[in-house]
Amino acid sequence: MKSRFIKGVTVTLYVKTQTGVDGFNNPIYSEIETPVENVLISPVLSDDATSTLQLSGKYAKYELSIPKGDTHNWVDCKIMFFGEVWRSIGYPEELIEALVPLDWNKKVKVERYG
């Protein structure tokens, strides 16, 4: 079901891809900029920010709502929006796609990076 009234923005997700191994056989990664469209961005409530800080030691600033059907890995990744780079915190909260009436079924909290 496509929402006609709510429209998200495009964010840039930096997808880690293994490009080889070093001399000690450890993987070498590069980051590929991948645009993700229709992402909702909302500020985190102060209670949620405090809970995240107590659980992970990281201060959540925004929560991203990810559109249905997205298959990207949102764990410990860099994301760019508002002209700044952010890092995801923890694992995404994912709901059953068929039971969610709008276009978004995942939530990812982010902190300021850099």
C-alpha positions in Angstrom: 0.0 0.0 0.0 1.6 3.2 -1.1 1.1 6.2 1.1 0.1 9.3 -0.9 0.4 11.8 1.9 3.6 10.9 3.7 6.9 10.9 1.7 10.3 10.2 3.0 13.7 11.5 1.8 16.7 9.9 0.1 19.6 9.0 2.4 23.0 7.6 1.5 23.8 4.2 3.1 27.5 3.2 3.0 27.4 -0.5 2.3 30.5 -2.5 3.4 31.8 -4.8 0.7 34.8 -7.1 1.1 37.3 -6.3 -1.6 40.1 -8.7 -0.6 42.3 -9.8 2.2 45.5 -8.4 3.8 48.8 -10.2 4.4 47.4 -11.8 7.6 44.3 -13.1 5.8 42.0 -10.5 7.4 39.3 -9.1 5.2 39.7 -5.7 3.6 36.4 -3.7 3.1 35.4 -0.7 1.0 32.3 1.3 1.4 29.9 1.8 -1.5 27.5 4.8 -1.4 24.0 3.5 -2.0 21.0 5.8 -2.1 17.9 4.6 -0.2 14.7 6.4 -1.1 11.6 7.2 1.0 13.2 7.1 4.4 11.4 9.0 7.2 13.6 10.8 9.7 12.3 11.8 13.1 14.1 13.1 16.3 14.4 10.6 19.1 12.4 11.4 22.3 14.5 12.3 25.3 13.4 9.1 27.1 14.4 6.9 24.2 17.7 8.7 23.9 18.4 8.1 27.6 17.4 4.4 27.4 19.7 3.9 24.3 22.6 5.7 26.2 22.1 3.4 29.2 22.0 0.2 27.1 24.6 0.9 24.5 26.7 3.8 25.7 25.7 5.7 22.5 23.4 8.8 22.3 20.6 8.3 19.8 19.7 11.6 17.9 17.4 10.4 15.2 15.3 7.4 14.3 15.0 6.4 10.6 11.9 4.5 9.3 13.0 2.2 6.5 10.6 1.4 3.6 9.2 -2.1 3.2 11.1 -4.4 0.9 14.5 -2.9 1.8 17.1 -5.7 2.1 20.2 -3.6 3.1 22.2 -4.4 6.3 21.6 -1.5 8.7 23.7 -2.8 11.5 26.8 -0.7 12.5 26.8 1.3 9.2 27.4 4.9 8.2 24.4 6.8 6.8 24.4 10.3 5.4 21.5 12.8 5.6 21.1 16.5 6.4 24.6 16.9 5.0 26.1 15.0 7.9 27.4 11.5 8.5 25.6 9.3 11.1 26.2 5.7 12.5 23.5 3.3 13.2 23.1 2.0 16.8 22.3 -1.7 17.5 19.9 -3.8 15.4 16.9 -2.5 13.5 13.5 -2.9 15.0 11.6 -4.8 12.3 7.8 -5.5 12.1 5.9 -8.0 10.0 5.5 -6.3 6.6 1.9 -7.5 6.0 0.7 -6.2 9.4 2.0 -2.6 8.9 -0.5 -0.4 7.1 2.0 2.2 5.8 5.2 2.0 3.7 7.7 1.5 6.5 8.4 -1.5 8.6 11.9 -1.1 10.1 13.3 1.5 12.5 17.0 2.3 13.0 18.4 4.7 15.6 21.4 6.7 14.6 24.1 8.8 16.5 26.3 11.6 15.2 29.5 10.2 13.6 32.8 11.9 13.2 
